[in-house]
């Protein structure tokens, strides 16, 4: 029989990978809850009309089809538009509504390292407030999540769509060309700044393209002050600039972990205010691992009332690719109990007592052949094998073997608190 392969851009998660994914999600979930966010879940399949028309040029990546009832449906592209539907359908929810959600999303894009057609997103959003505190909190949440994952080599790159629009007006770029220019800027990390400028030159000409390059791609610490002079009497641009300055002023606790970068635009059409992307110093090729921004008009469009919103999304799969080089531990130590024929009851009772102490315990279940049980323990990555047979029961001990060092100890079987502590010491 021919081997059945997974579809391109999709993959299975075997136990080691799944444990890491679960721990990433559990770790970040605790961070979100520290900031007062509540859990939410939504269906994988939505009405196509909900998703279509929300993502601009990226709409072509939506998995869109007819179901058996000839209904037009689509797999969710992200978790933001479904959130808008929830808020629109449930006016009883508190304002602001602060939620997090970890769920799969699907995009029909070209697979590459750290990027799949099926992937896990982990979003946190605040709906119902224009407060810059909410914007700043998103940036603080991202930084806190990265620290919780033992990732310290990162930078959060900030911009504001209102500021970017102001730059376009200051350079007298025609309204009909703005969207095309923004799409090119958004490609900078993929195709490089030189190619972006060349493409923009084809759209707006060399003079304006050079001026745009000097503003957007040249990094300097006083960029916001320079922009204030350029904006002149453009009240809308000045208001956006003031908003960005206020948000930045609230980020004192993470100084050095963010920069203002006017080349960050976020490709989706629904962003209206601050936008941000998080990059890893050692893995720039992975792209942004945490991104989002303010999207006030999307919620208002769906809910029929004024509902400002801001949020961020963590790329779980991309982060997992980077965690192998950090101090992040994938799981708690695993203890494996060898089960000897005639002493199954004692082995089960021992395992249950250790689990009540918070230890992760597996049963070998391979009969009375110790060699096979040791091999099984090795195959599942057990740190310590615990042996409990007739002699051990008579002496009131267990025999514990560290699978890495080969060290073996006789440990008193009770009380269980002491046994658990002694076993944990063996893997430190």
C-alpha positions as CSV (number, residue, x, y, z in Angstrom):
1,X,0.0,0.0,0.0
2,X,1.4,3.4,-1.0
3,X,2.2,5.8,1.9
4,X,-0.5,8.4,2.4
5,X,1.1,11.8,2.6
6,X,-0.2,14.9,4.4
7,X,-1.2,17.8,2.0
8,X,1.5,20.3,1.2
9,X,1.5,23.1,3.8
10,X,-0.1,20.8,6.4
11,X,1.5,18.6,9.0
12,X,0.9,16.2,11.9
13,X,1.9,17.1,15.4
14,X,3.6,14.1,17.1
15,X,3.7,14.0,21.0
16,X,7.0,16.0,21.3
17,X,5.8,18.8,19.1
18,X,2.4,18.7,20.6
19,X,3.7,19.1,24.1
20,X,5.8,22.1,23.1
21,X,2.8,23.7,21.4
22,X,0.6,23.1,24.4
23,X,3.2,24.6,26.7
24,X,3.6,27.6,24.5
25,X,-0.1,28.2,24.5
26,X,-0.4,27.6,28.3
27,X,2.5,29.9,29.0
28,X,1.1,32.8,26.9
29,X,-2.5,32.2,28.1
30,X,-1.3,32.9,31.7
31,X,0.2,36.2,30.4
32,X,-3.0,37.2,28.7
33,X,-5.0,36.4,31.9
34,X,-2.6,38.5,34.0
35,X,-3.8,41.5,31.8
36,X,-7.4,40.7,32.4
37,X,-8.3,38.9,29.1
38,X,-11.0,36.2,29.0
39,X,-11.2,33.0,26.8
40,X,-13.3,32.7,23.7
41,X,-13.8,30.2,20.9
42,X,-15.5,30.4,17.5
43,X,-16.3,27.9,14.6
44,X,-13.6,27.0,12.1
45,X,-16.2,27.4,9.3
46,X,-17.9,30.7,8.6
47,X,-20.3,32.1,6.0
48,X,-18.1,33.2,3.0
49,X,-19.9,36.5,3.0
50,X,-18.5,37.2,6.5
51,X,-14.8,36.8,5.4
52,X,-14.9,38.0,1.8
53,X,-14.2,41.7,1.3
54,X,-12.3,42.1,4.6
55,X,-8.7,41.3,3.7
56,X,-7.9,43.3,0.6
57,X,-5.4,41.8,-1.8
58,X,-4.9,38.8,0.6
59,X,-8.5,37.7,0.0
60,X,-7.3,35.3,-2.7
61,X,-5.7,33.1,0.1
62,X,-9.1,32.3,1.7
63,X,-10.2,28.7,1.5
64,X,-13.7,29.3,0.0
65,X,-16.0,26.6,-1.3
66,X,-19.6,25.3,-1.4
67,X,-20.7,22.8,1.2
68,X,-23.0,19.9,0.6
69,X,-26.0,22.2,1.0
70,X,-24.7,24.5,-1.8
71,X,-24.0,27.2,0.8
72,X,-21.0,29.5,0.3
73,X,-18.6,28.9,3.2
74,X,-15.0,29.6,4.1
75,X,-12.4,28.4,6.6
76,X,-11.5,31.2,8.9
77,X,-8.5,33.2,7.7
78,X,-7.8,34.7,11.1
79,X,-9.5,35.1,14.4
80,X,-10.3,38.8,14.1
81,X,-13.2,38.8,11.7
82,X,-15.0,36.0,13.7
83,X,-14.5,38.1,16.8
84,X,-16.2,41.0,15.1
85,X,-19.2,38.7,14.4
86,X,-19.3,37.6,18.0
87,X,-19.3,41.1,19.3
88,X,-22.0,42.1,16.8
89,X,-24.2,39.2,17.8
90,X,-23.8,39.7,21.5
91,X,-24.4,43.3,22.6
92,X,-24.7,42.1,26.2
93,X,-20.9,41.6,26.4
94,X,-19.1,44.2,28.6
95,X,-17.3,47.2,27.0
96,X,-14.5,47.1,26.6
97,X,-14.6,43.4,25.8
98,X,-11.2,41.8,26.3
99,X,-10.7,38.3,25.0
100,X,-8.0,35.8,23.9
101,X,-8.4,32.8,21.6
102,X,-6.1,30.0,20.4
103,X,-7.3,28.3,17.3
104,X,-6.4,27.0,13.9
105,X,-6.6,29.2,10.8
106,X,-6.1,28.4,7.1
107,X,-4.5,30.3,4.2
108,X,-3.8,29.0,0.7
109,X,-0.3,30.5,0.5
110,X,3.1,29.1,-0.5
111,X,4.5,27.0,2.3
112,X,8.0,27.9,3.6
113,X,10.0,27.6,6.8
114,X,7.8,28.7,9.7
115,X,4.8,29.3,7.4
116,X,2.1,26.7,6.7
117,X,-1.4,26.6,5.2
118,X,-2.8,25.4,8.4
119,X,-1.5,27.1,11.5
120,X,-2.3,28.0,15.0
121,X,-3.0,31.6,15.9
122,X,-3.2,33.0,19.4
123,X,-5.0,36.3,19.6
124,X,-5.7,38.9,22.2
125,X,-8.1,41.8,21.5
126,X,-9.7,44.7,23.3
127,X,-13.0,45.9,21.8
128,X,-14.9,49.0,22.7
129,X,-12.3,51.7,23.6
130,X,-10.3,54.3,21.7
131,X,-7.9,54.7,24.7
132,X,-4.2,54.7,23.9
133,X,-3.7,52.7,27.0
134,X,-5.3,49.8,25.2
135,X,-2.9,50.2,22.3
136,X,0.1,50.4,24.6
137,X,-1.2,47.4,26.6
138,X,-1.1,45.3,23.4
139,X,2.6,46.1,23.0
140,X,3.3,45.4,26.7
141,X,1.4,42.0,26.4
142,X,3.6,41.0,23.4
143,X,6.8,41.8,25.3
144,X,5.5,40.0,28.4
145,X,4.7,36.9,26.4
146,X,8.1,36.8,24.8
147,X,9.8,37.1,28.2
148,X,7.6,34.3,29.5
149,X,8.8,32.1,26.6
150,X,12.4,32.9,27.6
151,X,12.9,34.8,24.3
152,X,14.8,38.0,25.0
153,X,16.3,38.7,21.6
154,X,13.3,40.4,20.0
155,X,12.2,43.9,18.8
156,X,8.6,45.2,18.4
157,X,8.4,47.5,15.4
158,X,5.7,50.2,15.6
159,X,4.0,52.4,13.1
160,X,0.6,54.1,12.7
161,X,-1.6,53.9,9.5
162,X,-2.7,57.5,10.1
163,X,0.9,58.6,10.1
164,X,1.6,56.6,6.9
165,X,-1.4,58.2,5.2
166,X,-0.2,61.6,6.3
167,X,3.2,60.9,4.6
168,X,1.4,59.9,1.4
169,X,-0.5,63.2,1.4
170,X,2.6,65.2,2.3
171,X,4.3,63.7,-0.8
172,X,1.2,64.4,-2.9
173,X,0.8,60.7,-3.8
174,X,-2.5,60.3,-5.7
175,X,-5.2,58.5,-3.7
176,X,-5.5,55.9,-6.5
177,X,-1.8,54.9,-6.0
178,X,-1.7,54.8,-2.2
179,X,-3.0,51.2,-1.9
180,X,-0.4,49.9,-4.4
181,X,2.4,51.8,-2.7
182,X,1.4,50.5,0.7
183,X,1.4,46.9,-0.6
184,X,4.9,47.3,-1.9
185,X,6.2,48.7,1.4
186,X,4.6,45.7,3.2
187,X,6.8,43.4,1.0
188,X,10.1,45.0,2.2
189,X,11.1,42.0,4.5
190,X,10.3,39.5,1.7
191,X,11.9,41.2,-1.4
192,X,14.2,43.8,0.1
193,X,14.1,47.6,0.3
194,X,15.8,48.1,-3.1
195,X,13.3,46.1,-5.0
196,X,10.4,47.8,-3.1
197,X,11.8,51.2,-4.1
198,X,12.1,50.1,-7.7
199,X,8.5,48.9,-7.8
200,X,7.3,52.1,-6.1
201,X,9.2,54.1,-8.7
202,X,7.2,52.4,-11.4
203,X,4.0,53.5,-9.6
204,X,4.7,57.1,-8.6
205,X,7.9,58.1,-10.3
206,X,11.5,58.4,-9.2
207,X,11.3,61.7,-7.4
208,X,8.4,60.8,-5.1
209,X,9.8,57.2,-4.6
210,X,13.1,58.6,-3.4
211,X,11.4,61.0,-1.0
212,X,9.3,58.2,0.3
213,X,12.4,56.0,0.8
214,X,14.1,58.7,2.8
215,X,11.2,59.0,5.2
216,X,10.0,55.4,5.5
217,X,13.1,53.3,5.2
218,X,15.7,55.6,6.9
219,X,15.8,54.8,10.6
220,X,16.5,57.7,13.0
221,X,15.6,58.4,16.6
222,X,13.9,61.8,15.9
223,X,11.7,60.5,13.0
224,X,8.5,61.6,14.8
225,X,9.7,65.2,15.2
226,X,10.8,65.3,11.6
227,X,7.3,64.2,10.5
228,X,5.6,66.9,12.6
229,X,7.4,69.5,10.5
230,X,6.4,67.8,7.2
231,X,2.7,67.5,8.1
232,X,2.2,71.2,8.3
233,X,-1.5,71.9,8.7
234,X,-2.7,68.3,8.0
235,X,-4.8,67.9,11.2
236,X,-5.6,64.3,10.6
237,X,-1.9,63.4,10.2
238,X,-0.9,65.5,13.2
239,X,-3.6,63.8,15.3
240,X,-2.3,60.3,14.3
241,X,1.2,61.4,15.1
242,X,0.2,62.7,18.5
243,X,-1.6,59.4,19.2
244,X,1.5,57.4,18.3
245,X,3.7,59.6,20.5
246,X,1.2,59.1,23.4
247,X,1.3,55.3,23.0
248,X,5.1,55.3,22.9
249,X,5.2,57.4,26.0
250,X,3.4,54.6,27.8
251,X,6.0,52.0,27.0
252,X,8.7,53.1,29.4
253,X,8.8,49.6,31.1
254,X,10.0,47.9,27.9
255,X,12.4,50.6,26.7
256,X,14.9,49.0,24.2
257,X,12.4,46.3,23.1
258,X,10.6,48.5,20.5
259,X,11.3,51.0,17.8
260,X,9.3,53.3,15.6
261,X,9.6,51.9,12.1
262,X,7.6,53.6,9.4
263,X,8.0,50.7,7.0
264,X,5.6,48.6,9.1
265,X,2.3,48.9,7.4
266,X,0.4,45.5,7.9
267,X,-1.1,44.4,4.6
268,X,-4.7,44.0,5.7
269,X,-7.0,46.8,4.7
270,X,-8.9,47.0,8.0
271,X,-6.1,48.6,10.1
272,X,-6.8,52.2,11.0
273,X,-4.3,53.2,13.8
274,X,-1.2,51.8,15.4
275,X,0.3,48.7,13.8
276,X,3.1,46.5,15.0
277,X,5.2,43.5,14.2
278,X,7.6,41.5,16.4
279,X,10.8,40.1,15.0
280,X,13.4,37.8,16.5
281,X,17.1,38.9,16.3
282,X,18.4,35.4,15.5
283,X,15.7,34.4,13.1
284,X,14.7,37.3,10.9
285,X,13.8,34.9,8.1
286,X,10.8,33.7,10.2
287,X,9.2,37.1,9.7
288,X,6.9,38.6,12.3
289,X,6.0,36.2,15.2
290,X,3.6,38.7,16.9
291,X,1.6,41.3,14.9
292,X,-1.5,43.3,14.9
293,X,-2.9,46.8,15.4
294,X,-5.9,49.0,15.7
295,X,-8.9,48.2,13.5
296,X,-11.8,50.5,14.5
297,X,-13.8,50.4,11.3
298,X,-14.1,46.6,11.0
299,X,-16.1,46.2,14.2
300,X,-18.3,49.2,13.4
301,X,-19.1,47.8,9.9
302,X,-20.2,44.4,11.2
303,X,-21.9,45.5,14.5
304,X,-23.7,48.6,13.1
305,X,-22.4,50.6,16.1
306,X,-19.2,52.4,16.9
307,X,-16.9,49.7,18.2
308,X,-13.2,50.6,18.2
309,X,-10.8,47.7,18.6
310,X,-7.1,46.8,18.9
311,X,-5.4,43.4,19.0
312,X,-2.4,41.3,18.4
313,X,-1.9,37.8,17.1
314,X,0.9,35.4,18.0
315,X,2.2,33.0,15.3
316,X,2.5,29.9,17.4
317,X,4.1,27.7,14.8
318,X,6.8,30.3,13.9
319,X,7.7,30.8,17.5
320,X,8.0,27.0,18.0
321,X,10.6,26.9,15.3
322,X,12.7,29.4,17.2
323,X,12.3,27.9,20.7
324,X,14.8,25.1,20.3
325,X,17.6,27.7,20.7
326,X,16.3,29.2,23.9
327,X,16.0,28.1,27.5
328,X,12.3,27.3,27.2
329,X,11.6,23.8,28.5
330,X,9.1,21.8,26.5
331,X,7.6,19.8,29.4
332,X,8.0,18.6,32.9
333,X,10.2,15.6,33.6
334,X,8.6,12.3,32.7
335,X,8.8,9.4,35.2
336,X,8.1,5.8,34.0
337,X,7.0,3.0,36.3
338,X,8.1,-0.5,35.4
339,X,5.1,-2.9,36.0
340,X,6.0,-6.4,37.2
341,X,3.6,-9.3,36.9
342,X,1.7,-9.8,40.1
343,X,2.4,-6.3,41.4
344,X,0.2,-4.2,39.0
345,X,-2.0,-3.0,41.9
346,X,1.0,-1.6,43.8
347,X,2.4,0.0,40.6
348,X,-0.9,1.7,39.8
349,X,-1.3,3.0,43.4
350,X,2.3,4.3,43.3
351,X,1.7,6.1,40.0
352,X,-1.6,7.7,41.3
353,X,0.1,8.9,44.5
354,X,2.9,10.5,42.5
355,X,0.5,12.2,40.2
356,X,-1.3,13.8,43.1
357,X,2.1,15.5,43.9
358,X,2.2,16.9,40.4
359,X,4.6,14.5,38.8
360,X,4.1,13.3,35.2
361,X,4.0,9.5,35.4
362,X,3.7,6.9,32.6
363,X,3.2,3.1,33.1
364,X,5.4,0.8,31.0
365,X,2.8,-2.0,30.7
366,X,5.3,-4.4,29.1
367,X,4.8,-7.4,31.4
368,X,7.7,-8.7,33.6
369,X,10.5,-8.3,31.1
370,X,12.5,-5.3,32.5
371,X,14.6,-4.9,29.4
372,X,11.6,-4.2,27.2
373,X,10.2,-1.8,29.8
374,X,13.5,0.1,29.9
375,X,13.5,0.3,26.1
376,X,9.9,1.7,26.2
377,X,10.9,4.3,28.8
378,X,13.8,5.3,26.6
379,X,11.5,5.5,23.5
380,X,9.1,7.9,25.2
381,X,11.8,10.1,26.6
382,X,11.4,9.2,30.2
383,X,13.9,10.9,32.5
384,X,13.7,8.4,35.3
385,X,12.4,4.8,35.5
386,X,10.9,3.7,38.8
387,X,11.0,0.0,39.7
388,X,8.8,-1.6,42.3
389,X,8.8,-5.4,42.7
390,X,8.6,-8.0,45.4
391,X,12.0,-7.1,47.0
392,X,11.3,-3.4,46.9
393,X,7.9,-3.8,48.5
394,X,9.4,-5.9,51.4
395,X,12.0,-3.2,52.0
396,X,9.6,-0.3,51.7
397,X,11.6,1.3,48.9
398,X,11.5,2.0,45.1
399,X,14.5,1.8,42.8
400,X,14.9,4.8,40.6
401,X,17.2,5.0,37.6
402,X,18.2,8.2,35.8
403,X,18.0,7.3,32.1
404,X,20.6,9.8,31.0
405,X,23.3,9.3,33.6
406,X,22.5,5.7,34.5
407,X,22.6,6.6,38.2
408,X,20.4,4.4,40.3
409,X,19.1,5.0,43.8
410,X,17.1,3.2,46.4
411,X,14.5,5.7,47.7
412,X,12.1,5.3,50.6
413,X,8.6,4.7,49.3
414,X,6.8,6.8,51.8
415,X,5.6,9.3,52.7
416,X,4.8,10.2,49.1
417,X,5.7,13.9,49.4
418,X,9.3,12.9,50.3
419,X,9.4,10.3,47.5
420,X,8.2,12.9,44.9
421,X,10.9,15.4,46.0
422,X,13.6,12.8,45.9
423,X,12.6,11.8,42.4
424,X,12.5,15.4,41.2
425,X,16.0,15.9,42.6
426,X,17.3,13.1,40.3
427,X,16.5,15.1,37.2
428,X,17.9,18.5,38.2
